[in-house]
Amino acid sequence: MHIPDEEQWRAEGLPLTTPSDEACKMFDATVTQLKKACRVWERILIDHPHDILALRFAYMGYFASGESAQIRDTVCRVLPQWDIKHPLYGYLLGLYSFGLEETNLFDQAEKTAKQALELNRQDSWATHSISHVMEMMGRTREGDTFLSATESDWAPLSHITYHIYWHWALYHIEEGNFESALSMFDSKIAPHFKNCGTWFSMTDATSLLYRLEFEGFNIGDRWNTIYDFCVNRPWEHTWAFEDAHLLMGCSRGKDQEKSKEVLKSLKDFAEHGQGDMKRITSVSVPLLEAIQCYEVEDYAGTINILLPLRYDITQIGGSHAQRDIFNLLLLHAAIRSKDPVHHKIARSLLVERRQLKERSPMVDRLLEKVQAAISAEL
Ligand SMILES: [Fe+2]
């Protein structure tokens, strides 16, 4: 396993703030060689199952790589060796719950998250896991009630607070309450994004506005701030999930030239870059091309790329709920296309979606629209 030290990073032209070889190696492992780094952290956990830092790094490495089963199992493997009286035991349950949710074990995920919350009602990661369960099962009214009732527990002092607000806003979109979703964007998500300016906050903000526009809802000039962020940050291609949102932000800022530059930059990285994200360019490059097609109303182009690619998109990382933006991209391309065959594809995608959720007002309203188009084409 080759890990560049300080001298090699300086030779690459990277400005460094540390003279430490170890820090430089850790930087490289974390940013470009996640899979190998995860193997090292797993090796540490075999001898030291209580090493919470190794566990957390491995966990987030799997999250960034979209390895759902590993998100679950890395916690599962060490959990029996932890005492319930350990102060972090509940935190571990919260981590485990999200892994269960990402592998569609919803009942077990909910039960585990509730156990975590019994130990610590302010465990926001466990709350976040329940938010996912509600989203994936179509229990959005229940999710709305749950987040409302527990807001004073999870909202203060948590790294995940504003992402939970994002989940809450998704419930509003599902229910067709677009004004409520926009209000949550204005009062919570946008101020947080403007304050902290992280990639993670950018993906939440972008995804929410994009979903509102899928529904034909007017969001005014709210793309401006996101556009400024997207064009002014270096395009490092350290997370493919973010690259896709970067392109969306540039496109919705009405700058198709900048959007083309993002794609070109990613293609250059596919040719000359290194590390895990280079391997994933076999998925991320066509995904960004599909988004670009949608942005210029080449809906057939989006469909032709995404239909065969959609089951591979997990590799770009993030959660099922976050990647659902790409399911919706395919669906709305099929709805907006003028080709009658694409309307039948849209109907089949909606049928799939309905099977996965107990209840979905979004599917109901889109299916009605698609069915009307198909009937008119007979
Ligand atoms: Fe989430």
Boltz pocket constraint, residues with backbone or C-beta under 6 A from the ligand:
constraints:
  - pocket:
      binder: B
      contacts: [[A, 128], [A, 132], [A, 163], [A, 167], [A, 319], [A, 321]]
      max_distance: 6.0
